[in-house]
Amino acid sequence: MDEGAKLSADSGSLGEEQVPAVCIRPAALSDAAEIARLSVQFGHPVACAELYARMAALAAMPFQHLAVAADTGVKLLGWIQVERRLVLVAGARAEIVGLVVDAAARRRGVGTLLVNAAEQWARAANLGEIVVRSNVARDASHAFYLASGFGRVKTQHIYAKSLSA
């Protein structure tokens, strides 16, 4: 997708209303406060200063892409992070590692535009597959990804272990 391009949402998927003139563009450091606001809706609150530092680090990594959806208002409508992953047994692919659409903008095509932008970034990076993991509790996201052409290929548990002292 052309950076900063004005787009209209596809009104045909999932009964979504059309969102006029949504701009999908690379995230800027000045978007940190809005991305932090939206991240609360994702269930991952993060301090704005910490998010700003992470965004600055990501900006220096060419295998990372962070994009936002904006309209004419001050608030962002959503964001997506996609990265290039090289998996020993699966090869190179893109993985969506975060996607949030503001609750007030859901089911209006914003998520579709963000996923389309991630797919275009992956194609430009010569990646032949894009994957996403979705929490089992996020029923609406499962329907969204299936309607967006993703297929469910695996169910898994994710384990975490803190390494802090």
C-alpha positions as CSV (number, residue, x, y, z in Angstrom):
1,M,0.0,0.0,0.0
2,D,1.3,3.4,-0.8
3,E,2.5,5.1,2.3
4,G,-0.1,7.7,3.4
5,A,-2.6,6.6,0.8
6,K,-6.2,7.5,1.3
7,L,-8.4,4.4,1.1
8,S,-12.1,3.5,1.4
9,A,-12.9,0.4,3.3
10,D,-14.4,-2.6,1.6
11,S,-18.0,-2.6,2.6
12,G,-18.6,-6.2,1.6
13,S,-16.7,-8.1,4.3
14,L,-18.5,-9.1,7.5
15,G,-21.3,-6.6,7.0
16,E,-19.0,-3.7,7.7
17,E,-20.0,-0.1,7.2
18,Q,-17.8,1.9,5.0
19,V,-15.1,4.1,6.6
20,P,-14.5,7.1,4.3
21,A,-10.9,8.3,3.7
22,V,-9.0,6.1,6.1
23,C,-5.2,6.7,5.8
24,I,-3.0,3.7,6.4
25,R,0.5,4.9,7.0
26,P,3.7,3.8,8.8
27,A,3.5,4.7,12.5
28,A,5.5,7.7,13.7
29,L,6.9,8.2,17.1
30,S,4.4,10.9,17.6
31,D,1.7,8.2,17.5
32,A,3.0,6.6,20.7
33,A,0.3,8.0,23.0
34,E,-2.5,6.9,20.7
35,I,-1.0,3.4,20.2
36,A,-0.7,3.2,24.0
37,R,-4.4,4.1,24.3
38,L,-5.4,1.5,21.8
39,S,-3.2,-1.1,23.4
40,V,-5.3,-0.9,26.6
41,Q,-8.2,-2.2,24.4
42,F,-6.0,-5.0,23.3
43,G,-5.5,-6.0,26.9
44,H,-1.9,-5.0,27.0
45,P,-1.5,-1.6,28.8
46,V,1.9,-0.1,28.4
47,A,3.3,3.3,29.6
48,C,3.6,5.8,26.8
49,A,7.3,6.4,27.5
50,E,8.0,2.6,27.3
51,L,6.0,2.3,24.1
52,Y,7.9,5.2,22.6
53,A,11.2,3.6,23.3
54,R,10.0,0.3,21.8
55,M,8.8,2.1,18.7
56,A,12.1,3.8,18.3
57,A,13.9,0.4,18.5
58,L,11.5,-1.2,16.0
59,A,11.9,1.6,13.6
60,A,15.6,0.6,13.2
61,M,14.7,-3.0,12.3
62,P,13.9,-3.5,8.6
63,F,12.2,-6.8,9.4
64,Q,9.5,-5.0,11.5
65,H,6.6,-3.0,10.2
66,L,4.2,-0.9,12.3
67,A,1.3,0.8,10.6
68,V,-1.6,2.9,11.8
69,A,-5.1,3.7,10.5
70,A,-6.1,7.3,10.8
71,D,-8.9,9.5,9.6
72,T,-9.3,13.2,9.8
73,G,-9.6,13.1,13.6
74,V,-7.0,13.3,16.3
75,K,-7.4,9.7,17.5
76,L,-6.1,6.7,15.6
77,L,-8.5,4.1,14.5
78,G,-6.1,1.2,14.9
79,W,-2.6,-0.2,14.4
80,I,-0.9,-3.4,13.2
81,Q,2.6,-4.8,13.7
82,V,3.9,-7.4,11.4
83,E,7.4,-8.9,11.3
84,R,9.5,-11.1,9.1
85,R,10.1,-14.4,10.8
86,L,12.7,-17.0,9.8
87,V,11.6,-20.4,11.2
88,L,14.1,-23.2,10.8
89,V,11.6,-25.8,9.6
90,A,9.0,-23.5,8.0
91,G,11.2,-20.9,6.3
92,A,10.6,-17.2,6.0
93,R,7.1,-15.8,6.5
94,A,5.3,-12.7,7.9
95,E,3.6,-12.8,11.2
96,I,1.1,-10.3,12.5
97,V,2.1,-9.9,16.1
98,G,-0.4,-7.2,17.0
99,L,-3.6,-5.8,15.6
100,V,-5.9,-3.4,17.4
101,V,-8.9,-1.5,16.0
102,D,-10.5,1.1,18.3
103,A,-13.8,-0.2,19.7
104,A,-15.6,2.7,18.2
105,A,-14.3,1.9,14.7
106,R,-14.8,-1.9,14.7
107,R,-16.8,-3.7,11.9
108,R,-16.2,-0.7,9.6
109,G,-13.4,-2.1,7.5
110,V,-10.4,-0.7,9.4
111,G,-9.1,-4.1,10.4
112,T,-9.3,-5.3,6.8
113,L,-7.4,-2.2,5.6
114,L,-4.6,-2.8,8.2
115,V,-4.4,-6.5,7.3
116,N,-4.2,-5.7,3.6
117,A,-1.4,-3.2,4.4
118,A,0.5,-6.0,6.3
119,E,0.0,-8.4,3.3
120,Q,1.4,-5.8,0.9
121,W,4.4,-5.2,3.1
122,A,5.0,-9.0,3.3
123,R,4.7,-9.3,-0.5
124,A,7.2,-6.5,-1.0
125,A,9.5,-8.4,1.3
126,N,9.1,-11.5,-0.9
127,L,7.4,-13.4,1.9
128,G,5.0,-16.1,0.6
129,E,2.9,-16.6,3.7
130,I,1.4,-14.5,6.5
131,V,0.3,-16.0,9.8
132,V,-1.4,-14.7,12.9
133,R,-2.0,-16.1,16.3
134,S,-5.3,-15.3,18.0
135,N,-6.3,-15.8,21.7
136,V,-8.9,-18.5,22.0
137,A,-11.0,-16.0,24.0
138,R,-11.2,-13.5,21.0
139,D,-14.1,-15.0,19.1
140,A,-14.7,-11.9,17.0
141,S,-11.1,-12.0,15.8
142,H,-11.4,-15.7,14.8
143,A,-14.3,-14.8,12.5
144,F,-12.5,-11.8,11.1
145,Y,-9.4,-13.8,10.2
146,L,-11.4,-16.6,8.6
147,A,-13.4,-14.0,6.6
148,S,-10.1,-12.4,5.6
149,G,-8.8,-15.6,3.9
150,F,-6.7,-17.0,6.7
151,G,-7.2,-20.7,7.5
152,R,-7.0,-22.2,11.0
153,V,-3.9,-24.6,10.9
154,K,-3.1,-25.2,14.6
155,T,-4.4,-25.0,18.1
156,Q,-1.7,-24.6,20.8
157,H,-0.9,-23.5,24.3
158,I,1.6,-20.7,24.9
159,Y,3.8,-20.9,28.0
160,A,5.7,-18.0,29.5
161,K,8.4,-17.9,32.1
162,S,9.6,-14.7,33.6
163,L,13.4,-14.2,33.6
164,S,13.4,-11.2,35.9
165,A,15.3,-11.7,39.2
